[in-house]
Amino acid sequence: MSEATPERRTAVPGLTVTQDNEFFFTAAREGRLEIQRCTDCRTLRHPPGPACPACRSFAWDTVESTRRATLHSWTVVHHPQDPAFTYPLAVGLVDLEEGTRLVADISGVDHADLRRGLELEVGFAEHAHGEVLPQLRPARTTGGVR
């Protein structure tokens, strides 16, 4: 008889996947960050939704993000603690290069080094319930160019 690995108990709800956001979660599992775009007025939007906030069109497609981001704001969460996360937990709001914003946890950056304008990139990590979601990480540079 083999011993099963105990599941971590968490209060974090599972993802709510709809026809409007399924592309986002599928792309994340594949290591891509996709942004919804209105096909009528070309407005990018995140989080995904059924209608364009600019022109109210229901027509949309997606564009793949470069995953380059700049830290706009952040918070460091200490309580309440959930076993699905390591605390203290830094959560950031970033401006994506494409012009939309994204909220995700921050990994690999000392909390004392967080500052507005910090260059980050979007990676992906497994979260509660085995779901893969965006995670902010230090930007990699190649030959001095980001």
HUNORJO-V356511 format. One record per backbone hydrogen bond with DSSP energy under -0.5 kcal/mol. CO is the residue of the C=O (numbers start at 0). NH is the residue of the N-H. Records with the same first field share a line. If there is no record, write none. Layout:
CO = NH + NH
This chain:
14 = 16
17 = 20 + 21
20 = 23 + 24
21 = 25
22 = 26
23 = 27
24 = 28
25 = 29
26 = 31
27 = 30
31 = 33
32 = 64
34 = 62
35 = 44
36 = 60
37 = 41
42 = 37
44 = 35
51 = 55
56 = 51
58 = 38 + 39
60 = 36
62 = 34
66 = 121
67 = 96
68 = 119
69 = 94
70 = 116
72 = 92
74 = 76 + 90
76 = 87 + 88
81 = 84
87 = 89
88 = 76
89 = 105
90 = 74
91 = 93 + 103
92 = 71 + 72
93 = 95 + 101
94 = 69
95 = 98
99 = 95
101 = 93
103 = 91
104 = 135
109 = 112
110 = 113
114 = 117
117 = 70
118 = 138
119 = 68
120 = 122 + 136
122 = 134
124 = 132
126 = 129
127 = 130
130 = 126 + 132
132 = 124
133 = 104
134 = 122
135 = 106
136 = 120
140 = 142
141 = 144
144 = 141
